[in-house]
Amino acid sequence: MVKKFELNISKGSIDAIVIGGNGGIGNALVKKLSQLQEINSVYCCSRKEPNGLPSKANWIPFDITSEDSIIAASQNIMRQSQNVRLIIIASGILYDKDANMPEKSLKDINADYFFEVFKINTLGPILTAKHFTSIFEKQDKTIMCILSARVGSIEDNNLGGWYSYRSSKSAVNMMAKTLSIEMKRKNKDSITALIHPGTVDTGLSKPFQSSVAKDKLFTTEKAAESILSVIGGWNNESNGGFFAWDGQIIPF
Ligand SMILES: NC(=O)c1ccc[n+]([C@@H]2O[C@H](COP(=O)([O-])OP(=O)(O)OC[C@H]3O[C@@H](n4cnc5c(N)ncnc54)[C@H](OP(=O)(O)O)[C@@H]3O)[C@@H](O)[C@H]2O)c1
């Protein structure tokens, strides 16, 4: 049975966009959003069309590493909808297809891998914001949620390692904070904020799951529910914040 989520964005029905809609968490978000009464359409942005999209979901070709692709996708959605109020960016990498893994120490730093991680985890969300926030123009309450990671918290870093991933997430945190200020100047009811989804059973976390306690490894469905329930609790004071899956504030 689907829990009723109060997204608390608008009294009528709205459209939503999920960037990275073919990833573990992104795809679960597309499905969960499609089950909400208050959602009319979900635009699922991904490189490949996911199998089994719900009827409310529309696939939009999208590659976060290409600004041309980001522009084309934003124009495509603007032609179809004037009612997007929610954008969730759920793209990201921790290791790559060439088996570059997160660094255990300085000697593991590889410049190509470092730039690749930044291109997808940091530059990608900034370019997406550059071209997608115009979709929000003329709307009242709008929400931009960017998936970050607790390991991007500088204050919370007690373990070290994972130089590229940690830094890319610290940088995306700064980007989102800056964006939250700019968006607020344009629209006093806009909210831009970050969520750490917890450790979630997806391809991204697969190689690192053995050290995670069973009850701390969330299904993608649970992660999507948590994310939507945190978003549902946001108000103007949440703008620029960094939140965990349970709504707790994470220090930057
Ligand atoms: N899983 C966890 O435990 C965990 C923990 C903390 C934070 N997060 C964050 O949550 C977000 C979603 O992660 P996930 O666990 O759902 O990961 P995932 O299943 O591996 O999905 C990764 C997403 O990133 C996109 N992506 C990956 N490589 C790409 C590339 N080379 N070029 C373009 N796009 C690429 C994919 O896009 P397509 O949709 O186009 O395939 C996909 O949507 C990420 O920002 C991650 O850092 C996850």
The ligand as a MOL file (V3000), in Angstrom:
LIG
                    3D

  0  0  0     0  0            999 V3000
M  V30 BEGIN CTAB
M  V30 COUNTS 48 52 0 0 0
M  V30 BEGIN ATOM
M  V30 1 N 23.5330 4.4090 -3.0580 0
M  V30 2 C 24.0200 4.9760 -1.9690 0
M  V30 3 O 24.3340 4.2960 -0.9640 0
M  V30 4 C 24.2290 6.4790 -1.9100 0
M  V30 5 C 24.6930 7.0270 -0.7040 0
M  V30 6 C 24.8840 8.4100 -0.6360 0
M  V30 7 C 24.5920 9.2030 -1.7260 0
M  V30 8 N 24.1380 8.6240 -2.8910 0 CHG=1
M  V30 9 C 23.8880 9.5140 -4.0250 0
M  V30 10 O 22.6130 9.2570 -4.5740 0
M  V30 11 C 22.6120 9.5250 -5.9900 0
M  V30 12 C 22.0400 8.3340 -6.7350 0
M  V30 13 O 22.8820 7.2130 -6.5480 0
M  V30 14 P 22.4270 5.6980 -6.8330 0
M  V30 15 O 22.8410 4.9420 -5.6430 0
M  V30 16 O 21.0180 5.6700 -7.2900 0 CHG=-1
M  V30 17 O 23.4180 5.3220 -8.0160 0
M  V30 18 P 23.2040 4.4700 -9.3470 0
M  V30 19 O 22.1530 3.4590 -9.2000 0
M  V30 20 O 24.5620 4.0060 -9.7460 0
M  V30 21 O 22.6950 5.5810 -10.3740 0
M  V30 22 C 23.6030 6.5400 -10.7950 0
M  V30 23 C 22.9790 7.6080 -11.6270 0
M  V30 24 O 24.0260 8.4540 -12.1130 0
M  V30 25 C 24.0030 8.5340 -13.5200 0
M  V30 26 N 25.3350 8.2420 -14.0790 0
M  V30 27 C 26.2020 7.2930 -13.6490 0
M  V30 28 N 27.2890 7.2770 -14.4430 0
M  V30 29 C 27.0880 8.2110 -15.3960 0
M  V30 30 C 27.8480 8.6410 -16.5050 0
M  V30 31 N 29.0550 8.1110 -16.8060 0
M  V30 32 N 27.3540 9.6220 -17.2810 0
M  V30 33 C 26.1530 10.1560 -16.9990 0
M  V30 34 N 25.3740 9.7840 -15.9460 0
M  V30 35 C 25.8430 8.8210 -15.1630 0
M  V30 36 C 23.0520 7.4530 -14.0350 0
M  V30 37 O 22.3630 8.0800 -15.0920 0
M  V30 38 P 21.2850 7.3780 -16.0640 0
M  V30 39 O 19.9780 7.5090 -15.3250 0
M  V30 40 O 21.3540 8.1730 -17.2940 0
M  V30 41 O 21.7140 5.9450 -16.2130 0
M  V30 42 C 22.2210 7.0860 -12.8410 0
M  V30 43 O 21.0120 7.7590 -12.8690 0
M  V30 44 C 24.0800 9.8600 -6.3380 0
M  V30 45 O 24.2400 11.2640 -6.3530 0
M  V30 46 C 24.8650 9.2720 -5.1860 0
M  V30 47 O 26.0920 9.9390 -4.9890 0
M  V30 48 C 23.9400 7.2860 -3.0060 0
M  V30 END ATOM
M  V30 BEGIN BOND
M  V30 1 1 1 2
M  V30 2 2 2 3
M  V30 3 1 2 4
M  V30 4 1 4 5
M  V30 5 2 4 48
M  V30 6 2 5 6
M  V30 7 1 6 7
M  V30 8 2 7 8
M  V30 9 1 8 9
M  V30 10 1 8 48
M  V30 11 1 9 10
M  V30 12 1 9 46
M  V30 13 1 10 11
M  V30 14 1 11 12
M  V30 15 1 11 44
M  V30 16 1 12 13
M  V30 17 1 13 14
M  V30 18 2 14 15
M  V30 19 1 14 16
M  V30 20 1 14 17
M  V30 21 1 17 18
M  V30 22 2 18 19
M  V30 23 1 18 20
M  V30 24 1 18 21
M  V30 25 1 21 22
M  V30 26 1 22 23
M  V30 27 1 23 24
M  V30 28 1 23 42
M  V30 29 1 24 25
M  V30 30 1 25 26
M  V30 31 1 25 36
M  V30 32 1 26 27
M  V30 33 1 26 35
M  V30 34 2 27 28
M  V30 35 1 28 29
M  V30 36 1 29 30
M  V30 37 2 29 35
M  V30 38 1 30 31
M  V30 39 2 30 32
M  V30 40 1 32 33
M  V30 41 2 33 34
M  V30 42 1 34 35
M  V30 43 1 36 37
M  V30 44 1 36 42
M  V30 45 1 37 38
M  V30 46 2 38 39
M  V30 47 1 38 40
M  V30 48 1 38 41
M  V30 49 1 42 43
M  V30 50 1 44 45
M  V30 51 1 44 46
M  V30 52 1 46 47
M  V30 END BOND
M  V30 END CTAB
M  END
